[in-house]
């Protein structure tokens, strides 16, 4: 049987924990709202530029451009988007699991990483993988410039022919209650396939007029496409991180409440038992005195 | 006949709605877009983007980007955009003055070019902002 004193101590420490998790929940929920708004603001551009690049990749005359050419994949580059901090539920672990599975499915391929976030760096170190670049400490209200070091490395690797494909792994923000690990091929740019594996009918299949000319437009569009998508995915990851953290902390808070309730019950029972015992001792003592 | 315009930057959505006419500044000159335009992609120069919806005109300052025109839609992927009423005229004026001052000193050719560009940019900004304050009718667009 635990002593009254030790239970009192434990109740106190759980109460402290509850206060911390409660505060973290509130901070995360405030940040979450902003991050969700940011996802809403950044999604349309990313989607439109993606659709545009997919349309352009379907045009025959663009094929010679290396960014549209599918090469046999000997080395695959992975941009791994993770969080800087923990205590945000399973979102990092889910992405890492997806990366591990992705690599297991391609046994003869070499993998290289560009990492965003400290948790991803830990993962790379643990697994002994090769990272060619990494960025940490990105701000959730950050500008696109902050991720440029990562995207520039990736584009360079692809242009030099060291990478044959570039993928991004991140956690997509679905809703406050749901975040989903996702993988996405960014380079080379290939025509989008529908769910049935067939080419999606594009709203427009002919040729465009270009001003000034195709090459110059692609030179501007391709880096922009790549940066924007990675940037947007980082923003998705932030919204996912805060949502997951808020839910994790909310659960922790309610668990703490439950523990406090149960321990208080035990504490009161013990206290009651002690009082009863004392009274009965006094009563039996008094009895003995009277009889004597 | 209206068509769908999306005016976007990487960080926000400015317009996604049906509009009747758009005028933009491409690298090879200004162009106007009506419904049924030939598929067309153009890089944009810093300049004004005018949107007409019904009888109302909206004006934006676009710092550059890409526009994709399809028969029933137009997408402007801009680097940065300011709505006419967001333009800070004072800031633009000081920026222009600073650039002009810098130009009067002896500087390298590359620097000279960036400052000249800066002045050009601020002039466009200011002209958009000033025009907003004068009275403006939808018919004015044809004169430009």
Interface residues (C-beta under 8 A of the other chain):
Chain A: X38 X41 X42 X44 X45 X46 X48 X49 X52 X143 X144 X203 X204 X206 X207 X208 X209 X210 X211 X212 X216 X217 X220 X221 X224 X228 X231 X232
Chain B: X6 X8 X9 X10 X11 X12 X13 X16 X26 X27 X28 X38 X39 X40 X41 X42 X43 X66 X68 X70 X71 X75 X77
